[in-house]
Amino acid sequence: MANPRTSRRRSGGRAGAAARRGSAVIDQMPWDPPINTDAPTEPLGPEGIEAIHDGAMRILEEIGIEFLNEEALGILREAGCTVEGSNVRMGRDFVMEMVGKAPSSFTITPRNPDRTITIGGRNLLFGNVSSPPNYWDMEIGKKVPGNRRMCQDLLKLTQYFNCIHFAGGYPVEPVDLHASIRHLDVLYDKLTLTDKTMHAYSLGKERVEDVMEMVRIAGGLSHEEFEATPRMYTNINSTSPLKHDHPMIDGCLRLARRGQAIVVTPFTLAGAMAPVTMAGAVAQSLAEALCAIALFQYVRPGTPCVIGTFTSNVDMKTGAPAFGTPEYMRSTQMTGQMARFYNLPMRSSGVCAANVPDGQSIWETSNSLWAAVQSGTHIVYHAAGWLEGGLIASPEKFIMDCEILQQIQRYMQPELVATGPDEIALDAIRAVGNDGHFFGIQHTQDRYTTAFYQPFLSDWKNFEGWEAAGGIWTAERAHHMFKEIVGSFEAPPMEDAIRDELADFVARRKAEGGAPTDF
């Protein structure tokens, strides 16, 4: 096997550099993860924060959480928690001591160090849609199961758009790949088609261990270098109400012991898996997340952890999940306040319940994304491409969402609120006076190319101009753009020796059977 440390020959070349710039099809904004310059929206007063905190602590002290993982039960028993069967009750002093060991900010360094991300502080990061089993695009015209080609195309969009800062789970489940080897093929695709931060599903020890090894190989790292700083992350969901399953906790324990990052995101839908009141749903969500974070901090103090929120409501007429609702926005803002109370980074999502990339999909997703901004979220899952409550991934929706993400990035740029003499522009106002215009004056001429946000998808022509250009609606424009991007895509560079080592690892693990399954 070739040594990745001695072989320096690279594939991708100038084409790979062009892909990193993302300039082949559209003139997009550069890679520049935004800093959230706004003060967070805080609907809770001090008494509200204390009430929700007390509610979460009483859940942990009086009701307890089911841990369906024998190793976790043993660790928590050793830590002094009350363990009765699979039910664990833990005191608030223990929880707060453990949670206090988690860092408030940390970095994750992928195989391309230029794509390093910082989670925490005032940083705001966006990731691709993750885990839908189905796919929809305008060419197919119907909802269909995902496959590897669709997954690869969405990974190309993930790499192409500079406003996408990390690669979440599979952007659509490639159900044409057997579950035992799916993680091997998709991680190979992710690591070769993108150079952004990687994710591992915590679904059994084989998958987690395989992904850690593949990320290590792709980075050309020794085991010691891999474990010295976070190189990847996982996201787990509790099984609401009040339960953590075996494989997710197992995967997190493996990642924690090797210094990798963990996002804990309860999936609490008010009215179904959590109380119908938003305060009750948030308190339950916090309890489910904090007990897991406490476990990981006990095992390895300082493990980088993120507290996630997926608290929304159901449609009480049908029981279907609803997203981008006023309740979703408020619960996200409330959780943001609580995350700051616990001094933890926070994850939220860009989600909607719409079935196709239409108006509903955009107002619900926009509500979700702006709730992330308002809450002080640090890492936003599913920021581009999500439909039908997470059951469909769509490339058109992905591109439409990236227009929103770029606008948020532009909104955060400090020059929009600069107030120096050039910005107040008294000389320009004086020159124009009472009966002129500002189009032709030097102040405008010096700035007009960069003065305002320039969309890549929105069409600002009047109706006649839009009609004369073909009258193409937004989703159709996005579809054409999607085809151009994937048609001209060039993967980011990777050393040939590393690519070969990855391929050899995948082949060996497939020959060994991959991960066990029930079928």
N, C-alpha and C positions, 0 to 999 in steps of 0.2 A: 504494500500500500504506500502511495506517495506520501511524503512528509509535508504537511501543510506549512511548516515553518521554513522549509528550504525552497519550496517552489514559489516563485513570484509571478509566474505568467498568469495573466488575467484575461477573462473573457468579458465582452460587453463593450469595452473601448469607448470611443466617442459616442456611440449610440447609447451606451449605458449612462453616460453623463447627461445626454439629452433627456433620457427618461427621468433622471433625478431632477432636472430642472423643470420637467413637465411642460416644455414649450412647443411640442410638436403639433398639437391640435388647437389649443386655446392659449391665450395670454393670461395665465392665472397669477395670483399673488405668490410670492416666494414662500419657501419653508420658513416660518417664523411663528412658532406657537405663541398665542396671545397671552398677555398679562391682563388679568381682570382688574381694570382701574376703577370700577364702580364699588361703592359701599354696598354690602349685601342687604337684601330685603329681609327684615326681621319681624315677622308678625307676632312673635312671642315676647311678652315682657318677662322680667326676672322671675315672677311667680309662675309663669307658664313653663319656663325652662325647668324650674325646680319641680313642678308637678309632673312633667313628662319624665324627668330623670327618676323621680321617686317611683313613678309607675313602673318604669323599666326595671329598677332595682327590686321592687316588690315581686314582680314576675319571677325574677331569678331567685329570690330568697324564699318565696312562699309557694310558688307553683312549680317552678323548675323547667328544665329543658331536657327532652329526650336526646341522648347521644347513642346512636345505634352503631357504636364503634368500641370494641372491647379495649383497644389500646388507649383511646381517649378516656374511657371510664377509669382505667387504672391510673392514668396520669392525674386525673382530677381527684380521685380518691387520695392519692399520695399528697396532693396539694392541700388537702383538708376540706374539700367540698363534701357535701352530703350526697352519697350515691346510694340509691335504692333501686335495684334492678338496672334499668337504663335511664332512670330519671336522675338528673343532677340538679341540686340546689346549691347556690354559692352566695356568700355574703357580699354586700356592696363594698366593704373595705378591700376584700380580695380582688374583686373585679376592678376597682379603681386603681389599686396598686399595680395590677398587671397591665391594664390599658395604658397607664402612665409610662410604661417602659417602651411603648411603640413610638417610633420617630414621627414627628409632625410633617416631615418632608424627606424625600429621598429621590434618588435618580435610578433609572433603568437604562443600561447601555446595551444596545443591540449590536449586531455584527458590523454595522456602519456607525462608528462613534459620532459622526455628524448628525445622526438621528437620535442621540441621547435625549431622553425626556426627564423633566423634573416634576414630580408629583407632590403637591403641597404648595405652601405659600399663597401667591395669587395667580399661580399658573392655571391655565385652562387648556385641556387637551381633548381632542376628538378622535374617536375610533370608528371603524366600519361596523356595519350590521353583522351580527353574529348568531348563528345557530338555527335560522329558519329551515324547516325541512323542505319547503317548496320555493318555487321560482316563478316569476312572471316577467315577461317583457313584451313589447308591442309587436314584435315579429311572430312570436308564438301565439300571443293573444289569449292565453288561458293559463290557469294555475297548474303547474306540473311539478313532479318531484325533482329535487335538485340532482345534478350529476357533476362529475369532476370538471368537465369543460366549463360549466356555468360557474363553479367555484373558482376556477382559474381566472375567468374573465373578471369576476368581482375582486379577486386579489390584484389584478392588473389595475383596476380603478383605485384600489387601496394604495398601491404604490404611486400611481400617477398623480393623484391630487395632493398637493402640498398642505392642504387644510386637514388632511387625515394624518394623525400623528402617531398612531399605534395600530397594530393589526390585532383585532379581537379574535374570537373563535372562528370556526369555519363560516365564511360569509353566506354560504348556503351548504346544507348537509349534502355531500355527494353520496347519495344512497345507492349508486351503482357500484360503489366500493364496499366490500364486505366489512362489517364493523370491526373485525379482528385486525385488519391492516389499514383501515381508513386513516387513522392518525399518522401512520408512516408516510403514506402517499401525500396527504394534505400538508403535513409539515415540510416535506421535501419541496412541494410547490410553494409554500409560504416563504421558506428560507431562500429559494432561488428566484422567485418572482418579486420579492420585496426585500428591503433591508431595514425595515422598521421593527419596533419592539414586538416580541412574540408572546403568544398566549398558549397555555397548556390546559386542556380539560382535566379536571381532577376526577377521573373515572377509572379507578383501579391503578394499582402500582405500576403495571407494565406501561400504560400510556404515559404516566407522569415521568417515569424513569427514562423512557424512550425519548420523550420531548426534551428533557434536560440534556441528554447526551447529544441529541441533534443540534440543539442551540449551542452547546459547547463546541462541537465540531465546526459548525458554521462560523463561529467567531475565531477559530484558530486558537482556542484557549486550552491551557492546562486545567486540570481539575481544581487546583488551588486558585487559579485566576477566575474561574467560573464562580467559585464560592466566595470570593473576596468582595464582590459587589453584585447587586441585583442585575441579572441579564435577561430576565423574563418574568412572567407573572401568571397567576391563575385567578379565576373568579369562581366563587362557589355561591350557591343559593341554599338557604335553609329550606326544609320542607315544612312550610307553614301550615298549621300553627305549631310552633314550639318544638321543632324537631330538626336534628342534623343527622344525615344518613352516613353510612359507612364509607363509601368510596370517596366522597368529597373531603371528609375529614382526613382520611388516609392520605390522599394526595397532598393536602395542605401540610400535614406533618412532615412529609418527605421534602416538600419545597422549603419549609421553614428551617429544617435541619441543614439545608444547603444555602441558606441566606437569600432565597428568592422571595419575590413580593406576592402578597395574598390580598385579594379583594373579597370581602364577605358581604353579600347582598341578599338579604331576606326578600322573598317575593310575597309581599303582604297586600292582598287585594281587599280593601275595606268592603265589608258586607259578605265576604265569602271565606277567606282564610284569615281574616282579622276583623276586629270590631268595626261597625259601620261608621263610627265617629273617627275623624282624622287623628285626633289626639291619641285615642286608644290604639289605632293602627300604627302610628309612629312609635308609641311606647313599646308595643310588641315587637316591631321591627328592630328597634334599638336593643332590646333584650336578646333577640336571636343573634344579632351581630356581635354584641359585646362579649357574650359568653364564649364564642369561638375565638375572638381576638385574645381574650384572656388566656385561653388554652395555649394558643400559639406563642404568646409572650412568656408563659411559664416554661414551655419547652425550650425556646431560644429567645431570651430577652433581646429586644431591639429588632426583631423580625419586622420588616416593612409591611404594614397592614393599612388597608383602606376600608373605611366603613361605607357600605353602599346603601342606596335606597331604591326600591322599586315599588313604593307604596302608591297605589292608585285605587280606583274604585271599580266595581262591576256595574253593568247595566242591570238594575234591579228588576227590569221587565223580562230579561232573558238569561241573566247570569253571565253574559259575555264580558270579558275584560274591556275597560274603557281607558284610553290614554290621552294625554294632552288636555285633560279636563281642568276646570278650576280647582277641584279637589287635589288632583295630581300636582298642580303648581304649588298649592299651599303646603302640601305634605313635604314636597322637596325643599321649599324654603325653611320649614320647621326643622327638617332633618339637618339642613345646613347649619342652623343655629346650634343644634345639639352636637354636631360634629366639631364645631369650634369649642363647645363646652368641654368635650373630651380630648381636644387637641389632636384630632385625627384627620388625615386627608379624607375627602369624600368623593364617591362615585354616584352619578345619576345617569339618565338615559335620554336619547332623542327618539321618542316613540309615538306611535299613532295606532288607531284602530281601523283606519281606512283600508280598503281592499285593493285599490288601484291608485296610481299616482295622480290624484285629482286634487281639487281644492280642499276637501276635507283632510287629505293626507298632509297638506302643507300647513294648514292652520293648526292642526293638532301637533305636528312635529315642531313647528315654530314655537308654540306654547311650551312644549317640553324643553326645547333648547334655551329659550329665554328664561325659563324657570331654573335651568342649570346656571346660567349667568347670575341670576338674582340670588341664588342660594349660596354662591361661593363654591360651587362644585369645582373639583380639580380635574376629574377624568370622566368623560362623557362616553358611555357605551352607546352603540347602535345609532351613532350620530348621522349616518348616511345609509339609506337603502332599505329601511324597515317598513313593512306593511302588515296588515291583518293581525295586529297584536303580536307580531313576531313569528307568524307562520309563513310569511312570504318575504323573500328578498327580491328586489327589483333594481336593475341597473339604471333605469330612467329615474326612479326615485332617488337613487344614490347621487346622481348628478344634480338633480333638483335640490337635494339637501345640501350639497357642497356649495351651491350658490348662497344659501342661508349662512353656512359656516364662514364663507369668505366675508359676508357682510358683518357678521359678529366680529371677525378678526379686524376688519377695517374700523368698526365702531370703537374698538378698544385702542386704536392708535392715538398716542398723546397729541399729535399735531392737530387733531380735530378740536381740541379745547385749549390750544395755545393762545396766549393773550399778549404777545409782544407787540411792538410798534408795527411790524410788518403785517401782523394778523388784524390788529385794530384798523389799519389801512386808512388813516385819516387823510394822507396825501392823495390816495386814490379817490376817496370820496370827494375831496376838495376839487380834484381835477375834473371829475364828472359833473359836479354841481347838481343843479335842479332839473336839467333837461337833457342830459346825455345818457349814455349807457356804458357798461363796463366791459363789453366784449373786446373792444380793440385797444384798451389802454395797456401800458406796459406791465402794470401790476398783474393783470390777468394773463397777458402773453407769457410772462415768466413762470406761471404756475398752472396753466390750464391742463397740461397733460397729466398732472398728478393731483389736481385739486380735489377730485371727487372719485368715489368708488366707480369702477368700470365693470359692469357685469359681463360674464361670459355666456350666460344662458338667457337672462331676461332680454326682452325685445322692447326698446323704448321708442320705436317708430310710432307715428300716429296710425290710425286705423287704415287709412288709404295706403300708406307706405307698407304696413304689415301685409295688407291684402295683395298689393302689387308684388310683394316678395314671395307670395305663395300661400299666405294665410296659415302658417304652420303654428299649431298650438304648442304649448311649452313641453309637454311630455314627448311629442314627436321630435322636437328639436333635440331634446335630451337623448332620444333613441339614436338619432343620426350621429350625435357626438360620441355616444358609447361605441358605436361601430367604428368610428374613426380612431378612437383611442386604442381599442384592443387590436385593431388592424395594423396600427403602426407601432405598437408597444415594443420596447426593447428592455429586457430585464437588466437590473442593476448588476454591476460587475461582481464576479466571485472568482477567486483563484481556482484554477482547474483542479488542483490537487484536493482542495476542500470539497468541491463538487463531487469528485470521484469518491472521496471518503464518505460523504453523505449517502451517495448512491449505494456504496458497498454496505453501509450500516443498514439501510432500508432492505436491501436484498437479504442480508443475513437474518434480520429479525422476521422477515416474511417466511424465510425457510424454517425458522424456529416456531412459527405459528402465530406470531404477533401477540395480541392480547386475547385472553379467553372470553368467550361470549356464550350466550344461552342457546345459540342456534348455529 
